[in-house]
Amino acid sequence: MTLEFVPNDDRVSPAIPAAFSLIMLANTDSGDAYTFKELDKIFGEAGFSRTVAHPIPEMPQTVLLSEK
């Protein structure tokens, strides 16, 4: 299970995950916030067969559940 700020593919919405991405870019050497497609690929390369996103109502984070 992973708790993450997950911006949409357009990288400018929703507002808080998009702002987090900008903060990471401005304050780290190579920081970013990854889209669901990017995270799904990363988890797949780590050996997980399936990842499902579960947005949390009233919160800017998303829970990602991955299966081996």
mmCIF file as gemmi writes it, N, C-alpha and C atoms, coordinates in Angstrom:
data_model
loop_
_atom_site.group_PDB
_atom_site.id
_atom_site.type_symbol
_atom_site.label_atom_id
_atom_site.label_alt_id
_atom_site.label_comp_id
_atom_site.label_asym_id
_atom_site.label_entity_id
_atom_site.label_seq_id
_atom_site.pdbx_PDB_ins_code
_atom_site.Cartn_x
_atom_site.Cartn_y
_atom_site.Cartn_z
_atom_site.occupancy
_atom_site.B_iso_or_equiv
_atom_site.pdbx_formal_charge
_atom_site.auth_seq_id
_atom_site.auth_asym_id
_atom_site.pdbx_PDB_model_num
ATOM 1 N N . MET Axp A 1 ? 0.848 -1.167 0 1 0 ? 1 A 1
ATOM 2 C CA . MET Axp A 1 ? 0 0 0 1 0 ? 1 A 1
ATOM 3 C C . MET Axp A 1 ? 0.901 1.24 0 1 0 ? 1 A 1
ATOM 4 N N . THR Axp A 2 ? 0.521 2.218 -0.794 1 0 ? 2 A 1
ATOM 5 C CA . THR Axp A 2 ? 1.272 3.473 -0.911 1 0 ? 2 A 1
ATOM 6 C C . THR Axp A 2 ? 0.296 4.636 -0.796 1 0 ? 2 A 1
ATOM 7 N N . LEU Axp A 3 ? 0.671 5.642 -0.017 1 0 ? 3 A 1
ATOM 8 C CA . LEU Axp A 3 ? -0.11 6.876 0.076 1 0 ? 3 A 1
ATOM 9 C C . LEU Axp A 3 ? 0.67 7.937 -0.681 1 0 ? 3 A 1
ATOM 10 N N . GLU Axp A 4 ? 0.059 8.554 -1.678 1 0 ? 4 A 1
ATOM 11 C CA . GLU Axp A 4 ? 0.812 9.419 -2.587 1 0 ? 4 A 1
ATOM 12 C C . GLU Axp A 4 ? -0.054 10.558 -3.104 1 0 ? 4 A 1
ATOM 13 N N . PHE Axp A 5 ? 0.6 11.687 -3.422 1 0 ? 5 A 1
ATOM 14 C CA . PHE Axp A 5 ? -0.041 12.743 -4.21 1 0 ? 5 A 1
ATOM 15 C C . PHE Axp A 5 ? 0.056 12.295 -5.664 1 0 ? 5 A 1
ATOM 16 N N . VAL Axp A 6 ? -1.065 12.158 -6.344 1 0 ? 6 A 1
ATOM 17 C CA . VAL Axp A 6 ? -1.065 11.643 -7.717 1 0 ? 6 A 1
ATOM 18 C C . VAL Axp A 6 ? -1.751 12.659 -8.628 1 0 ? 6 A 1
ATOM 19 N N . PRO Axp A 7 ? -0.962 13.411 -9.403 1 0 ? 7 A 1
ATOM 20 C CA . PRO Axp A 7 ? -1.592 14.343 -10.347 1 0 ? 7 A 1
ATOM 21 C C . PRO Axp A 7 ? -2.207 13.593 -11.528 1 0 ? 7 A 1
ATOM 22 N N . ASN Axp A 8 ? -3.149 14.23 -12.185 1 0 ? 8 A 1
ATOM 23 C CA . ASN Axp A 8 ? -3.714 13.679 -13.417 1 0 ? 8 A 1
ATOM 24 C C . ASN Axp A 8 ? -2.659 13.715 -14.516 1 0 ? 8 A 1
ATOM 25 N N . ASP Axp A 9 ? -2.943 13.075 -15.633 1 0 ? 9 A 1
ATOM 26 C CA . ASP Axp A 9 ? -1.991 13.04 -16.748 1 0 ? 9 A 1
ATOM 27 C C . ASP Axp A 9 ? -1.621 14.435 -17.255 1 0 ? 9 A 1
ATOM 28 N N . ASP Axp A 10 ? -2.512 15.414 -17.079 1 0 ? 10 A 1
ATOM 29 C CA . ASP Axp A 10 ? -2.208 16.776 -17.538 1 0 ? 10 A 1
ATOM 30 C C . ASP Axp A 10 ? -1.208 17.49 -16.623 1 0 ? 10 A 1
ATOM 31 N N . ARG Axp A 11 ? -0.94 16.914 -15.43 1 0 ? 11 A 1
ATOM 32 C CA . ARG Axp A 11 ? 0.018 17.411 -14.441 1 0 ? 11 A 1
ATOM 33 C C . ARG Axp A 11 ? -0.341 18.771 -13.839 1 0 ? 11 A 1
ATOM 34 N N . VAL Axp A 12 ? -1.521 19.296 -14.124 1 0 ? 12 A 1
ATOM 35 C CA . VAL Axp A 12 ? -1.947 20.57 -13.538 1 0 ? 12 A 1
ATOM 36 C C . VAL Axp A 12 ? -3.238 20.43 -12.72 1 0 ? 12 A 1
ATOM 37 N N . SER Axp A 13 ? -3.731 19.226 -12.597 1 0 ? 13 A 1
ATOM 38 C CA . SER Axp A 13 ? -4.918 18.969 -11.789 1 0 ? 13 A 1
ATOM 39 C C . SER Axp A 13 ? -4.783 17.588 -11.148 1 0 ? 13 A 1
ATOM 40 N N . PRO Axp A 14 ? -5.446 17.369 -10.056 1 0 ? 14 A 1
ATOM 41 C CA . PRO Axp A 14 ? -6.045 18.34 -9.166 1 0 ? 14 A 1
ATOM 42 C C . PRO Axp A 14 ? -5.001 19.283 -8.58 1 0 ? 14 A 1
ATOM 43 N N . ALA Axp A 15 ? -5.446 20.368 -8.013 1 0 ? 15 A 1
ATOM 44 C CA . ALA Axp A 15 ? -4.561 21.466 -7.622 1 0 ? 15 A 1
ATOM 45 C C . ALA Axp A 15 ? -3.479 21.075 -6.607 1 0 ? 15 A 1
ATOM 46 N N . ILE Axp A 16 ? -3.829 20.375 -5.544 1 0 ? 16 A 1
ATOM 47 C CA . ILE Axp A 16 ? -2.831 20.086 -4.506 1 0 ? 16 A 1
ATOM 48 C C . ILE Axp A 16 ? -1.756 19.109 -5 1 0 ? 16 A 1
ATOM 49 N N . PRO Axp A 17 ? -2.095 17.986 -5.65 1 0 ? 17 A 1
ATOM 50 C CA . PRO Axp A 17 ? -1.031 17.143 -6.186 1 0 ? 17 A 1
ATOM 51 C C . PRO Axp A 17 ? -0.172 17.867 -7.232 1 0 ? 17 A 1
ATOM 52 N N . ALA Axp A 18 ? -0.775 18.745 -8.022 1 0 ? 18 A 1
ATOM 53 C CA . ALA Axp A 18 ? -0.003 19.513 -9.003 1 0 ? 18 A 1
ATOM 54 C C . ALA Axp A 18 ? 0.947 20.474 -8.296 1 0 ? 18 A 1
ATOM 55 N N . ALA Axp A 19 ? 0.487 21.106 -7.23 1 0 ? 19 A 1
ATOM 56 C CA . ALA Axp A 19 ? 1.344 22.009 -6.456 1 0 ? 19 A 1
ATOM 57 C C . ALA Axp A 19 ? 2.479 21.232 -5.792 1 0 ? 19 A 1
ATOM 58 N N . PHE Axp A 20 ? 2.191 20.04 -5.299 1 0 ? 20 A 1
ATOM 59 C CA . PHE Axp A 20 ? 3.233 19.204 -4.703 1 0 ? 20 A 1
ATOM 60 C C . PHE Axp A 20 ? 4.311 18.885 -5.738 1 0 ? 20 A 1
ATOM 61 N N . SER Axp A 21 ? 3.893 18.59 -6.961 1 0 ? 21 A 1
ATOM 62 C CA . SER Axp A 21 ? 4.841 18.316 -8.035 1 0 ? 21 A 1
ATOM 63 C C . SER Axp A 21 ? 5.753 19.52 -8.279 1 0 ? 21 A 1
ATOM 64 N N . LEU Axp A 22 ? 5.188 20.706 -8.277 1 0 ? 22 A 1
ATOM 65 C CA . LEU Axp A 22 ? 5.958 21.928 -8.471 1 0 ? 22 A 1
ATOM 66 C C . LEU Axp A 22 ? 6.936 22.145 -7.314 1 0 ? 22 A 1
ATOM 67 N N . ILE Axp A 23 ? 6.487 21.905 -6.085 1 0 ? 23 A 1
ATOM 68 C CA . ILE Axp A 23 ? 7.362 22.043 -4.918 1 0 ? 23 A 1
ATOM 69 C C . ILE Axp A 23 ? 8.533 21.065 -5.009 1 0 ? 23 A 1
ATOM 70 N N . MET Axp A 24 ? 8.259 19.826 -5.388 1 0 ? 24 A 1
ATOM 71 C CA . MET Axp A 24 ? 9.324 18.829 -5.523 1 0 ? 24 A 1
ATOM 72 C C . MET Axp A 24 ? 10.314 19.242 -6.61 1 0 ? 24 A 1
ATOM 73 N N . LEU Axp A 25 ? 9.817 19.74 -7.717 1 0 ? 25 A 1
ATOM 74 C CA . LEU Axp A 25 ? 10.68 20.165 -8.815 1 0 ? 25 A 1
ATOM 75 C C . LEU Axp A 25 ? 11.563 21.341 -8.403 1 0 ? 25 A 1
ATOM 76 N N . ALA Axp A 26 ? 11.001 22.276 -7.653 1 0 ? 26 A 1
ATOM 77 C CA . ALA Axp A 26 ? 11.738 23.474 -7.256 1 0 ? 26 A 1
ATOM 78 C C . ALA Axp A 26 ? 12.736 23.227 -6.136 1 0 ? 26 A 1
ATOM 79 N N . ASN Axp A 27 ? 12.473 22.238 -5.281 1 0 ? 27 A 1
ATOM 80 C CA . ASN Axp A 27 ? 13.28 22.08 -4.077 1 0 ? 27 A 1
ATOM 81 C C . ASN Axp A 27 ? 14.15 20.831 -4.009 1 0 ? 27 A 1
ATOM 82 N N . THR Axp A 28 ? 14.149 20.012 -5.043 1 0 ? 28 A 1
ATOM 83 C CA . THR Axp A 28 ? 14.993 18.82 -5.056 1 0 ? 28 A 1
ATOM 84 C C . THR Axp A 28 ? 15.723 18.738 -6.389 1 0 ? 28 A 1
ATOM 85 N N . ASP Axp A 29 ? 16.75 17.911 -6.43 1 0 ? 29 A 1
ATOM 86 C CA . ASP Axp A 29 ? 17.53 17.788 -7.665 1 0 ? 29 A 1
ATOM 87 C C . ASP Axp A 29 ? 16.717 17.222 -8.828 1 0 ? 29 A 1
ATOM 88 N N . SER Axp A 30 ? 15.877 16.25 -8.558 1 0 ? 30 A 1
ATOM 89 C CA . SER Axp A 30 ? 15.103 15.647 -9.652 1 0 ? 30 A 1
ATOM 90 C C . SER Axp A 30 ? 13.72 15.206 -9.187 1 0 ? 30 A 1
ATOM 91 N N . GLY Axp A 31 ? 13.166 15.909 -8.222 1 0 ? 31 A 1
ATOM 92 C CA . GLY Axp A 31 ? 11.88 15.527 -7.655 1 0 ? 31 A 1
ATOM 93 C C . GLY Axp A 31 ? 10.714 15.736 -8.596 1 0 ? 31 A 1
ATOM 94 N N . ASP Axp A 32 ? 9.674 14.968 -8.376 1 0 ? 32 A 1
ATOM 95 C CA . ASP Axp A 32 ? 8.472 15.059 -9.19 1 0 ? 32 A 1
ATOM 96 C C . ASP Axp A 32 ? 7.355 14.35 -8.446 1 0 ? 32 A 1
ATOM 97 N N . ALA Axp A 33 ? 6.154 14.537 -8.859 1 0 ? 33 A 1
ATOM 98 C CA . ALA Axp A 33 ? 5.021 13.734 -8.414 1 0 ? 33 A 1
ATOM 99 C C . ALA Axp A 33 ? 4.598 12.934 -9.638 1 0 ? 33 A 1
ATOM 100 N N . TYR Axp A 34 ? 4.42 11.657 -9.457 1 0 ? 34 A 1
ATOM 101 C CA . TYR Axp A 34 ? 4.162 10.776 -10.588 1 0 ? 34 A 1
ATOM 102 C C . TYR Axp A 34 ? 2.672 10.571 -10.826 1 0 ? 34 A 1
ATOM 103 N N . THR Axp A 35 ? 2.289 10.484 -12.1 1 0 ? 35 A 1
ATOM 104 C CA . THR Axp A 35 ? 0.911 10.184 -12.466 1 0 ? 35 A 1
ATOM 105 C C . THR Axp A 35 ? 0.629 8.718 -12.155 1 0 ? 35 A 1
ATOM 106 N N . PHE Axp A 36 ? -0.653 8.347 -12.166 1 0 ? 36 A 1
ATOM 107 C CA . PHE Axp A 36 ? -0.989 6.948 -11.912 1 0 ? 36 A 1
ATOM 108 C C . PHE Axp A 36 ? -0.33 6.041 -12.95 1 0 ? 36 A 1
ATOM 109 N N . LYS Axp A 37 ? -0.338 6.432 -14.204 1 0 ? 37 A 1
ATOM 110 C CA . LYS Axp A 37 ? 0.283 5.594 -15.246 1 0 ? 37 A 1
ATOM 111 C C . LYS Axp A 37 ? 1.756 5.361 -14.954 1 0 ? 37 A 1
ATOM 112 N N . GLU Axp A 38 ? 2.462 6.413 -14.511 1 0 ? 38 A 1
ATOM 113 C CA . GLU Axp A 38 ? 3.88 6.281 -14.189 1 0 ? 38 A 1
ATOM 114 C C . GLU Axp A 38 ? 4.089 5.381 -12.969 1 0 ? 38 A 1
ATOM 115 N N . LEU Axp A 39 ? 3.266 5.572 -11.94 1 0 ? 39 A 1
ATOM 116 C CA . LEU Axp A 39 ? 3.389 4.736 -10.746 1 0 ? 39 A 1
ATOM 117 C C . LEU Axp A 39 ? 3.058 3.283 -11.053 1 0 ? 39 A 1
ATOM 118 N N . ASP Axp A 40 ? 2.031 3.052 -11.862 1 0 ? 40 A 1
ATOM 119 C CA . ASP Axp A 40 ? 1.665 1.69 -12.255 1 0 ? 40 A 1
ATOM 120 C C . ASP Axp A 40 ? 2.832 1.014 -12.973 1 0 ? 40 A 1
ATOM 121 N N . LYS Axp A 41 ? 3.509 1.74 -13.827 1 0 ? 41 A 1
ATOM 122 C CA . LYS Axp A 41 ? 4.67 1.195 -14.537 1 0 ? 41 A 1
ATOM 123 C C . LYS Axp A 41 ? 5.808 0.893 -13.56 1 0 ? 41 A 1
ATOM 124 N N . ILE Axp A 42 ? 6.071 1.811 -12.636 1 0 ? 42 A 1
ATOM 125 C CA . ILE Axp A 42 ? 7.126 1.608 -11.637 1 0 ? 42 A 1
ATOM 126 C C . ILE Axp A 42 ? 6.825 0.366 -10.799 1 0 ? 42 A 1
ATOM 127 N N . PHE Axp A 43 ? 5.589 0.244 -10.321 1 0 ? 43 A 1
ATOM 128 C CA . PHE Axp A 43 ? 5.222 -0.927 -9.524 1 0 ? 43 A 1
ATOM 129 C C . PHE Axp A 43 ? 5.302 -2.202 -10.355 1 0 ? 43 A 1
ATOM 130 N N . GLY Axp A 44 ? 4.911 -2.13 -11.617 1 0 ? 44 A 1
ATOM 131 C CA . GLY Axp A 44 ? 5.015 -3.293 -12.503 1 0 ? 44 A 1
ATOM 132 C C . GLY Axp A 44 ? 6.461 -3.744 -12.668 1 0 ? 44 A 1
ATOM 133 N N . GLU Axp A 45 ? 7.367 -2.783 -12.829 1 0 ? 45 A 1
ATOM 134 C CA . GLU Axp A 45 ? 8.794 -3.117 -12.95 1 0 ? 45 A 1
ATOM 135 C C . GLU Axp A 45 ? 9.351 -3.706 -11.655 1 0 ? 45 A 1
ATOM 136 N N . ALA Axp A 46 ? 8.696 -3.407 -10.534 1 0 ? 46 A 1
ATOM 137 C CA . ALA Axp A 46 ? 9.12 -3.948 -9.235 1 0 ? 46 A 1
ATOM 138 C C . ALA Axp A 46 ? 8.496 -5.32 -8.963 1 0 ? 46 A 1
ATOM 139 N N . GLY Axp A 47 ? 7.7 -5.818 -9.912 1 0 ? 47 A 1
ATOM 140 C CA . GLY Axp A 47 ? 7.139 -7.156 -9.775 1 0 ? 47 A 1
ATOM 141 C C . GLY Axp A 47 ? 5.69 -7.225 -9.358 1 0 ? 47 A 1
ATOM 142 N N . PHE Axp A 48 ? 5.027 -6.077 -9.242 1 0 ? 48 A 1
ATOM 143 C CA . PHE Axp A 48 ? 3.61 -6.089 -8.892 1 0 ? 48 A 1
ATOM 144 C C . PHE Axp A 48 ? 2.786 -6.259 -10.166 1 0 ? 48 A 1
ATOM 145 N N . SER Axp A 49 ? 1.758 -7.093 -10.079 1 0 ? 49 A 1
ATOM 146 C CA . SER Axp A 49 ? 0.986 -7.407 -11.283 1 0 ? 49 A 1
ATOM 147 C C . SER Axp A 49 ? -0.158 -6.436 -11.527 1 0 ? 49 A 1
ATOM 148 N N . ARG Axp A 50 ? -0.629 -5.771 -10.47 1 0 ? 50 A 1
ATOM 149 C CA . ARG Axp A 50 ? -1.798 -4.908 -10.625 1 0 ? 50 A 1
ATOM 150 C C . ARG Axp A 50 ? -1.765 -3.826 -9.549 1 0 ? 50 A 1
ATOM 151 N N . THR Axp A 51 ? -2.077 -2.608 -9.935 1 0 ? 51 A 1
ATOM 152 C CA . THR Axp A 51 ? -2.174 -1.502 -8.988 1 0 ? 51 A 1
ATOM 153 C C . THR Axp A 51 ? -3.518 -0.815 -9.183 1 0 ? 51 A 1
ATOM 154 N N . VAL Axp A 52 ? -4.188 -0.54 -8.081 1 0 ? 52 A 1
ATOM 155 C CA . VAL Axp A 52 ? -5.497 0.103 -8.112 1 0 ? 52 A 1
ATOM 156 C C . VAL Axp A 52 ? -5.421 1.387 -7.288 1 0 ? 52 A 1
ATOM 157 N N . ALA Axp A 53 ? -5.932 2.487 -7.832 1 0 ? 53 A 1
ATOM 158 C CA . ALA Axp A 53 ? -5.95 3.777 -7.136 1 0 ? 53 A 1
ATOM 159 C C . ALA Axp A 53 ? -7.273 3.941 -6.394 1 0 ? 53 A 1
ATOM 160 N N . HIS Axp A 54 ? -7.159 4.383 -5.138 1 0 ? 54 A 1
ATOM 161 C CA . HIS Axp A 54 ? -8.332 4.653 -4.309 1 0 ? 54 A 1
ATOM 162 C C . HIS Axp A 54 ? -8.226 6.077 -3.773 1 0 ? 54 A 1
ATOM 163 N N . PRO Axp A 55 ? -8.869 7.041 -4.44 1 0 ? 55 A 1
ATOM 164 C CA . PRO Axp A 55 ? -8.863 8.413 -3.911 1 0 ? 55 A 1
ATOM 165 C C . PRO Axp A 55 ? -9.499 8.437 -2.519 1 0 ? 55 A 1
ATOM 166 N N . ILE Axp A 56 ? -8.998 9.319 -1.664 1 0 ? 56 A 1
ATOM 167 C CA . ILE Axp A 56 ? -9.532 9.46 -0.312 1 0 ? 56 A 1
ATOM 168 C C . ILE Axp A 56 ? -10.447 10.682 -0.303 1 0 ? 56 A 1
ATOM 169 N N . PRO Axp A 57 ? -11.729 10.497 0.019 1 0 ? 57 A 1
ATOM 170 C CA . PRO Axp A 57 ? -12.641 11.648 0.039 1 0 ? 57 A 1
ATOM 171 C C . PRO Axp A 57 ? -12.134 12.739 0.989 1 0 ? 57 A 1
ATOM 172 N N . GLU Axp A 58 ? -12.24 13.973 0.537 1 0 ? 58 A 1
ATOM 173 C CA . GLU Axp A 58 ? -11.853 15.149 1.314 1 0 ? 58 A 1
ATOM 174 C C . GLU Axp A 58 ? -10.348 15.275 1.566 1 0 ? 58 A 1
ATOM 175 N N . MET Axp A 59 ? -9.532 14.445 0.92 1 0 ? 59 A 1
ATOM 176 C CA . MET Axp A 59 ? -8.077 14.492 1.106 1 0 ? 59 A 1
ATOM 177 C C . MET Axp A 59 ? -7.395 14.597 -0.262 1 0 ? 59 A 1
ATOM 178 N N . PRO Axp A 60 ? -6.205 15.202 -0.328 1 0 ? 60 A 1
ATOM 179 C CA . PRO Axp A 60 ? -5.522 15.339 -1.619 1 0 ? 60 A 1
ATOM 180 C C . PRO Axp A 60 ? -4.707 14.107 -2.02 1 0 ? 60 A 1
ATOM 181 N N . GLN Axp A 61 ? -4.545 13.149 -1.101 1 0 ? 61 A 1
ATOM 182 C CA . GLN Axp A 61 ? -3.748 11.964 -1.408 1 0 ? 61 A 1
ATOM 183 C C . GLN Axp A 61 ? -4.607 10.843 -1.976 1 0 ? 61 A 1
ATOM 184 N N . THR Axp A 62 ? -3.926 9.884 -2.58 1 0 ? 62 A 1
ATOM 185 C CA . THR Axp A 62 ? -4.55 8.686 -3.131 1 0 ? 62 A 1
ATOM 186 C C . THR Axp A 62 ? -3.86 7.477 -2.528 1 0 ? 62 A 1
ATOM 187 N N . VAL Axp A 63 ? -4.627 6.472 -2.166 1 0 ? 63 A 1
ATOM 188 C CA . VAL Axp A 63 ? -4.059 5.195 -1.718 1 0 ? 63 A 1
ATOM 189 C C . VAL Axp A 63 ? -3.91 4.311 -2.944 1 0 ? 63 A 1
ATOM 190 N N . LEU Axp A 64 ? -2.718 3.772 -3.126 1 0 ? 64 A 1
ATOM 191 C CA . LEU Axp A 64 ? -2.45 2.832 -4.217 1 0 ? 64 A 1
ATOM 192 C C . LEU Axp A 64 ? -2.239 1.453 -3.618 1 0 ? 64 A 1
ATOM 193 N N . LEU Axp A 65 ? -3.048 0.492 -4.056 1 0 ? 65 A 1
ATOM 194 C CA . LEU Axp A 65 ? -2.906 -0.881 -3.601 1 0 ? 65 A 1
ATOM 195 C C . LEU Axp A 65 ? -2.342 -1.692 -4.749 1 0 ? 65 A 1
ATOM 196 N N . SER Axp A 66 ? -1.236 -2.37 -4.474 1 0 ? 66 A 1
ATOM 197 C CA . SER Axp A 66 ? -0.563 -3.182 -5.493 1 0 ? 66 A 1
ATOM 198 C C . SER Axp A 66 ? -0.555 -4.636 -5.08 1 0 ? 66 A 1
ATOM 199 N N . GLU Axp A 67 ? -0.745 -5.518 -6.054 1 0 ? 67 A 1
ATOM 200 C CA . GLU Axp A 67 ? -0.754 -6.962 -5.811 1 0 ? 67 A 1
ATOM 201 C C . GLU Axp A 67 ? 0.479 -7.598 -6.431 1 0 ? 67 A 1
ATOM 202 N N . LYS Axp A 68 ? 1.035 -8.546 -5.739 1 0 ? 68 A 1
ATOM 203 C CA . LYS Axp A 68 ? 2.173 -9.32 -6.271 1 0 ? 68 A 1
ATOM 204 C C . LYS Axp A 68 ? 1.658 -10.43 -7.122 1 0 ? 68 A 1
